[in-house]
């Protein structure tokens, strides 16, 4: 049995798919700028479509939130596979964790509202988590195989550390990146960590 597919509501008809993409993009931008309670009318206006078109694609706010969230999770997973192909193993893992921290800080309100609507143990969230874990595990396994990451480390532990960085509501992005640097240093075997200048 393979990894469960991320849920997708994207239609196949070209004009419907175009409207879907316009709405998801507009919603993502609006949620990032103004929070997840941005009015659906504002999102339709940004997308350049009527409110009826929005409701045909997304019958309620939760459906739109789900579509944006899945789009973001797919992007997080795609980045992992891209980094695995383009970068050395440790740099790929580090780049992905950096992008994950940036993503999570900007998407807190979105995840929070969806958690209230669906429940944190919903099948929707479980499927998203499995896909993210599989992508992260690929990077961690490659970094371990290269000897650049301590062999006893577990992805769940790393994600909890990174999740701890994301939990603080008032943390500046610069501080989040500094904390992530500390985590990344701790992933390396002791003999390969950068030594302070004498």
Buried (B, 14 or more C-beta within 10 A) or exposed (E): EEEEEBBEEEBEEEEBEEBBBBBBBBBBBBBBEEEBEBEBEEBBBBBEBEEEBBBBBBEEBBEBBBBBBBBBBBEBBEBBBEBBEEBEBBBBBBBBBBBBBBBBBBBBBBBEBBEEBBEEEEEBBEBBEEBBBBBBBBBBBBBBEEBBBBEEBEBEEBBEBBEEBBEEEEBEEEEBBEBBEEBBEEBBEEEEEEEEEE
